[in-house]
Amino acid sequence: MKKLFKGYSPWGFLSFRHENQEPPWYLTGYTPVKKIHKAASMGDITQVQRMLEFGDVDVNITDRKKRTALHYACAHGQSEMVALLLWYDCNIEARDRDESTALIKATQRQHEECVKILLENGADPNAIDAYQNAALHYTVYNNTVSIAARLLAFNADTEVKTKHGYTPLILAVLENKQEMVELLLQSDANINALDNYKRSALIHAMRAQSKDMISLLLQQGADASLMDVYGATARSHAVFETFQVSGHHPCIPVKTPTQEM
């Protein structure tokens, strides 16, 4: 993770082991054991159909981590398999051991066609996993703008918060994803939403020394007067002495805070 987070994850849930794992922990460990899960992972339509039509196999059967065939199909990007399993009336909202739905898994793995099929078949875009994250948080972190746009088109909540109170917009600012920030603002995300330390997106942009992000947020009406739990405003967090923060942008130098907030 970036040093910006000062020792903790932007998610508010990752353990030390997970923070230092490459690739991200949610991209690993999806190796199937049961026959139907193996077939779903490989996209073997014929085999899965045969098992469901003529075998004594439940389409919603789970492994020891509570993963269904739909989870495995989404994890491995098998969009045709996703459609088949839905045709066989699988549980689209089934949860694995991490409380992840198939939609959350598809967004984690950045499989847009799977996301599309799930949303069109009624998957809940606002489901929250065990780590207090929604599909939109993972999409923002992965910077998959097209998937984020799909989620938003199906009414994904722009104000849903992580354990640390990060909305998708705040997370996008923390990750310096400008195109994602623009998309979220176009979708009426609250520009002045606050995290658990009462820090807004603008305050985080100041702390990250992101001049372009600061300019964008100010242009879109971010409130520079909001104070965090330490009584510091975006002005207090400014790191460029020549960068001005006010509604009228007067030429008043802003000093960098002398102590960590």
C-alpha positions as CSV (number, residue, x, y, z in Angstrom):
1,M,0.0,0.0,0.0
2,K,1.1,3.6,-0.5
3,K,2.8,5.5,2.3
4,L,-0.1,7.9,2.1
5,F,-2.0,5.7,4.4
6,K,0.6,5.9,7.2
7,G,0.5,2.2,8.2
8,Y,-3.1,1.4,7.6
9,S,-5.1,0.3,4.6
10,P,-7.5,2.6,2.8
11,W,-10.1,-0.1,3.2
12,G,-10.2,-0.2,6.9
13,F,-10.1,-4.0,7.0
14,L,-6.9,-5.5,5.6
15,S,-4.6,-7.3,8.0
16,F,-0.9,-6.7,8.0
17,R,-0.5,-9.9,6.1
18,H,-3.0,-8.8,3.5
19,E,-1.5,-5.3,3.2
20,N,1.8,-6.7,2.2
21,Q,0.6,-9.3,-0.2
22,E,0.9,-9.1,-4.0
23,P,-1.4,-9.5,-5.7
24,P,-4.1,-8.3,-3.4
25,W,-5.4,-11.1,-1.1
26,Y,-8.8,-11.1,-2.7
27,L,-7.2,-12.1,-6.1
28,T,-5.8,-15.3,-4.6
29,G,-7.1,-18.6,-3.2
30,Y,-9.9,-19.3,-5.6
31,T,-8.8,-22.9,-6.5
32,P,-11.9,-25.1,-6.9
33,V,-12.2,-28.6,-5.3
34,K,-15.7,-29.8,-6.1
35,K,-16.4,-31.0,-9.6
36,I,-19.0,-28.5,-10.4
37,H,-16.8,-25.7,-9.1
38,K,-13.9,-26.9,-11.3
39,A,-16.2,-27.0,-14.3
40,A,-17.6,-23.6,-13.6
41,S,-14.1,-22.1,-13.2
42,M,-13.1,-23.5,-16.6
43,G,-16.3,-22.5,-18.3
44,D,-17.2,-26.1,-19.2
45,I,-20.8,-25.4,-20.2
46,T,-21.5,-29.0,-21.3
47,Q,-20.2,-30.6,-18.1
48,V,-22.1,-28.2,-15.8
49,Q,-25.3,-28.7,-17.8
50,R,-24.9,-32.5,-17.6
51,M,-24.3,-32.4,-13.9
52,L,-27.4,-30.2,-13.2
53,E,-29.7,-32.0,-15.6
54,F,-28.8,-35.6,-14.9
55,G,-26.7,-35.6,-11.8
56,D,-27.8,-35.1,-8.2
57,V,-26.0,-31.8,-7.9
58,D,-27.4,-28.6,-6.3
59,V,-26.5,-25.5,-8.3
60,N,-26.0,-23.7,-5.0
61,I,-23.7,-26.3,-3.4
62,T,-20.8,-24.7,-1.5
63,D,-17.3,-25.6,-0.6
64,R,-15.8,-25.2,2.9
65,K,-15.4,-21.5,2.3
66,K,-19.1,-21.2,1.3
67,R,-18.2,-20.5,-2.3
68,T,-20.8,-21.5,-5.0
69,A,-20.3,-22.3,-8.7
70,L,-21.4,-18.7,-9.4
71,H,-18.6,-17.4,-7.2
72,Y,-16.1,-19.5,-9.1
73,A,-17.5,-18.5,-12.5
74,C,-17.2,-14.8,-11.6
75,A,-13.8,-15.2,-10.0
76,H,-12.5,-16.7,-13.3
77,G,-14.3,-14.5,-15.7
78,Q,-16.6,-17.1,-17.2
79,S,-19.4,-14.9,-18.3
80,E,-21.3,-17.6,-20.3
81,M,-21.1,-19.9,-17.3
82,V,-22.6,-17.0,-15.2
83,A,-25.5,-16.8,-17.6
84,L,-26.0,-20.5,-17.5
85,L,-26.0,-20.8,-13.7
86,L,-28.5,-17.9,-13.5
87,W,-30.7,-19.8,-16.0
88,Y,-30.6,-22.7,-13.6
89,D,-31.9,-20.4,-10.9
90,C,-28.8,-20.2,-8.7
91,N,-28.8,-17.9,-5.8
92,I,-27.4,-14.6,-7.2
93,E,-26.9,-13.2,-3.7
94,A,-25.1,-16.2,-2.1
95,R,-22.4,-15.2,0.3
96,D,-19.0,-16.8,0.8
97,R,-17.0,-17.0,4.0
98,D,-16.0,-13.3,3.5
99,E,-19.6,-12.3,2.9
100,S,-18.7,-11.6,-0.7
101,T,-21.4,-12.0,-3.3
102,A,-20.7,-13.0,-6.9
103,L,-20.9,-9.4,-7.9
104,I,-18.3,-8.3,-5.4
105,K,-16.1,-11.1,-6.6
106,A,-16.5,-10.1,-10.2
107,T,-15.6,-6.5,-9.4
108,Q,-12.6,-7.6,-7.4
109,R,-11.4,-9.6,-10.4
110,Q,-12.4,-6.8,-12.9
111,H,-14.5,-9.1,-15.0
112,E,-16.9,-6.6,-16.6
113,E,-19.0,-8.9,-18.7
114,C,-19.8,-10.9,-15.5
115,V,-20.7,-7.7,-13.7
116,K,-23.0,-6.7,-16.6
117,I,-24.8,-10.0,-16.6
118,L,-25.2,-10.0,-12.8
119,L,-26.6,-6.5,-12.7
120,E,-29.0,-7.1,-15.5
121,N,-30.3,-10.1,-13.5
122,G,-30.9,-8.2,-10.4
123,A,-27.7,-8.5,-8.3
124,D,-27.6,-6.1,-5.5
125,P,-24.9,-3.4,-6.3
126,N,-24.9,-2.3,-2.6
127,A,-24.1,-5.6,-0.9
128,I,-21.5,-5.2,1.8
129,D,-18.9,-7.9,2.6
130,A,-17.4,-8.9,5.9
131,Y,-14.8,-6.1,5.7
132,Q,-17.5,-3.4,5.3
133,N,-16.8,-2.8,1.6
134,A,-19.1,-2.7,-1.4
135,A,-18.4,-3.6,-5.0
136,L,-17.9,0.1,-5.8
137,H,-15.1,0.4,-3.3
138,Y,-13.2,-2.5,-5.0
139,T,-13.9,-1.0,-8.4
140,V,-12.5,2.4,-7.3
141,Y,-9.4,0.8,-5.8
142,N,-8.8,-1.1,-9.1
143,N,-9.6,2.0,-11.1
144,T,-11.9,0.1,-13.4
145,V,-13.9,3.2,-14.5
146,S,-16.2,1.3,-16.9
147,I,-17.3,-1.1,-14.2
148,A,-17.9,1.7,-11.8
149,A,-20.1,3.4,-14.4
150,R,-22.1,0.2,-14.7
151,L,-22.6,-0.1,-11.0
152,L,-23.6,3.6,-10.8
153,A,-26.1,3.0,-13.6
154,F,-27.7,0.4,-11.4
155,N,-27.9,2.7,-8.4
156,A,-24.8,1.8,-6.5
157,D,-24.6,3.9,-3.4
158,T,-22.0,6.7,-3.7
159,E,-22.1,7.3,0.1
160,V,-21.4,3.8,1.3
161,K,-18.5,3.8,3.7
162,T,-15.6,1.5,4.6
163,K,-14.6,0.7,8.2
164,H,-12.6,3.9,8.3
165,G,-15.5,5.9,6.9
166,Y,-14.2,6.3,3.3
167,T,-16.8,6.8,0.7
168,P,-15.9,5.8,-2.9
169,L,-15.0,9.4,-3.6
170,I,-12.7,9.7,-0.7
171,L,-11.1,6.4,-1.6
172,A,-10.7,7.6,-5.2
173,V,-8.9,10.8,-3.9
174,L,-6.7,8.7,-1.6
175,E,-5.7,6.6,-4.6
176,N,-5.3,9.7,-6.9
177,K,-7.7,8.3,-9.5
178,Q,-8.8,11.6,-11.1
179,E,-11.1,10.0,-13.8
180,M,-12.8,8.0,-11.1
181,V,-13.3,11.1,-9.0
182,E,-14.8,12.9,-12.0
183,L,-17.2,10.0,-12.6
184,L,-18.3,9.9,-9.0
185,L,-18.9,13.7,-8.9
186,Q,-20.9,13.4,-12.1
187,S,-23.0,10.8,-10.3
188,D,-23.7,13.3,-7.5
189,A,-21.4,11.8,-4.9
190,N,-21.2,14.1,-1.8
191,I,-18.0,16.1,-2.3
192,N,-18.0,17.1,1.4
193,A,-18.6,13.6,2.9
194,L,-16.4,13.0,5.9
195,D,-14.5,9.9,7.1
196,N,-14.2,8.8,10.7
197,Y,-11.7,11.5,11.4
198,K,-14.1,14.0,9.8
199,R,-11.7,14.5,6.9
200,S,-13.2,15.4,3.6
201,A,-11.9,14.5,0.1
202,L,-10.3,17.9,-0.1
203,I,-8.4,17.5,3.2
204,H,-7.1,14.1,1.9
205,A,-6.1,15.7,-1.4
206,M,-4.2,18.4,0.6
207,R,-2.4,15.7,2.7
208,A,-1.5,13.8,-0.5
209,Q,0.0,17.0,-2.1
210,S,-2.2,16.4,-5.2
211,K,-2.4,19.8,-6.8
212,D,-4.6,18.6,-9.7
213,M,-7.0,16.8,-7.4
214,I,-7.2,19.9,-5.2
215,S,-8.0,22.1,-8.1
216,L,-10.7,19.7,-9.4
217,L,-12.3,19.5,-6.0
218,L,-12.3,23.2,-5.5
219,Q,-13.8,23.8,-8.9
220,Q,-16.6,21.4,-8.0
221,G,-17.4,23.3,-4.9
222,A,-15.5,21.4,-2.1
223,D,-15.8,23.2,1.2
224,A,-12.4,24.3,2.4
225,S,-13.6,25.4,5.8
226,L,-14.6,21.9,7.1
227,M,-12.6,20.9,10.2
228,D,-11.4,17.4,11.1
229,V,-11.4,15.9,14.6
230,Y,-8.2,17.8,15.3
231,G,-9.7,21.2,14.4
232,A,-7.7,21.3,11.2
233,T,-9.2,22.5,7.9
234,A,-8.0,21.9,4.3
235,R,-6.2,25.2,4.7
236,S,-4.3,23.9,7.7
237,H,-3.3,20.7,5.8
238,A,-2.0,22.6,2.7
239,V,1.6,21.6,1.8
240,F,2.4,24.2,-0.9
241,E,2.9,27.6,0.6
242,T,1.9,29.2,-2.7
243,F,-1.3,27.1,-3.1
244,Q,-4.3,29.1,-2.0
245,V,-7.5,27.7,-0.6
246,S,-10.5,29.9,-0.3
247,G,-13.8,30.6,-2.0
248,H,-12.3,33.6,-3.8
249,H,-8.7,32.3,-4.1
250,P,-6.9,35.3,-2.6
251,C,-3.1,35.4,-2.7
252,I,-2.5,34.5,1.0
253,P,0.4,32.2,1.7
254,V,-0.6,29.0,3.6
255,K,1.9,27.5,6.0
256,T,2.3,23.7,6.3
257,P,1.3,22.3,9.7
258,T,4.3,21.7,12.0
259,Q,2.8,18.6,13.5
260,E,1.2,15.4,12.2
261,M,-2.6,15.5,12.1
